[in-house]
Amino acid sequence: EDGQTRHLANYLQSNPSSVTICIGPEGGFAPAEIDALNEMGFASCSLGNDILRAETAACYVLSCIEYQTHCRNTEAES
């Protein structure tokens, strides 16, 4: 929400060894929740400017991960 969070697609380009996603509730995470997640090693990422329902956000996140994995595998084959 601070406008400085990088988009999930940009984060995935860094080729993380694993991905765990926490999708916020309606209205977003409380600042204390964000702080707690960051302290546990989570990186804050954005899904863009649109506000998505939790069900839609989950599908979007899985699509981003699948796309990035496919791109990485395609580059490795070249």
C-alpha positions as CSV (number, residue, x, y, z in Angstrom):
1,E,0.0,0.0,0.0
2,D,3.0,2.3,0.3
3,G,3.4,2.4,-3.5
4,Q,6.9,1.1,-3.2
5,T,6.1,-2.6,-3.1
6,R,7.4,-4.5,-6.1
7,H,5.1,-6.5,-8.3
8,L,5.0,-10.3,-7.8
9,A,6.2,-10.9,-11.3
10,N,9.3,-8.9,-10.6
11,Y,10.0,-10.8,-7.4
12,L,9.6,-14.1,-9.3
13,Q,12.2,-13.1,-11.9
14,S,14.8,-13.3,-9.1
15,N,14.2,-17.0,-9.2
16,P,13.5,-17.7,-5.5
17,S,14.1,-21.2,-4.3
18,S,10.6,-21.4,-2.8
19,V,7.5,-19.4,-2.7
20,T,4.9,-19.2,0.1
21,I,2.0,-16.8,-0.5
22,C,-0.1,-15.0,2.1
23,I,-3.2,-13.4,0.6
24,G,-4.6,-10.6,2.7
25,P,-8.1,-10.3,3.9
26,E,-10.7,-7.8,2.6
27,G,-9.2,-4.4,3.4
28,G,-5.7,-5.7,3.4
29,F,-3.2,-6.7,6.1
30,A,-2.9,-4.7,9.3
31,P,0.4,-2.9,9.7
32,A,1.3,-5.2,12.6
33,E,0.6,-8.3,10.4
34,I,2.8,-6.9,7.7
35,D,5.6,-6.3,10.2
36,A,5.2,-9.8,11.6
37,L,5.4,-11.4,8.2
38,N,8.4,-9.3,7.2
39,E,10.2,-10.4,10.5
40,M,9.5,-14.0,9.4
41,G,11.3,-13.4,6.1
42,F,8.3,-12.7,3.9
43,A,8.8,-10.2,1.1
44,S,6.0,-7.8,0.4
45,C,4.7,-8.0,-3.1
46,S,1.9,-6.4,-5.1
47,L,-0.5,-8.0,-7.5
48,G,-1.1,-4.6,-9.2
49,N,-3.5,-1.7,-8.8
50,D,-6.7,-3.8,-9.0
51,I,-8.3,-5.1,-5.8
52,L,-9.0,-8.8,-6.2
53,R,-11.2,-11.2,-4.3
54,A,-9.2,-13.8,-2.3
55,E,-10.3,-16.5,-4.7
56,T,-9.2,-14.5,-7.8
57,A,-5.9,-13.5,-6.1
58,A,-5.0,-17.1,-5.5
59,C,-5.6,-18.0,-9.2
60,Y,-3.6,-14.9,-10.3
61,V,-0.7,-15.8,-8.0
62,L,-0.6,-19.4,-9.3
63,S,-0.7,-18.1,-12.9
64,C,2.2,-15.8,-12.2
65,I,4.3,-18.7,-10.7
66,E,3.4,-21.0,-13.5
67,Y,4.3,-18.4,-16.2
68,Q,7.6,-17.6,-14.6
69,T,8.5,-21.3,-14.2
70,H,7.6,-21.9,-17.8
71,C,9.8,-19.0,-18.9
72,R,12.7,-20.3,-16.9
73,N,12.4,-23.8,-18.3
74,T,12.1,-22.5,-21.8
75,E,15.3,-20.4,-21.4
76,A,17.1,-23.4,-20.0
77,E,16.2,-25.5,-23.1
78,S,17.5,-22.9,-25.5
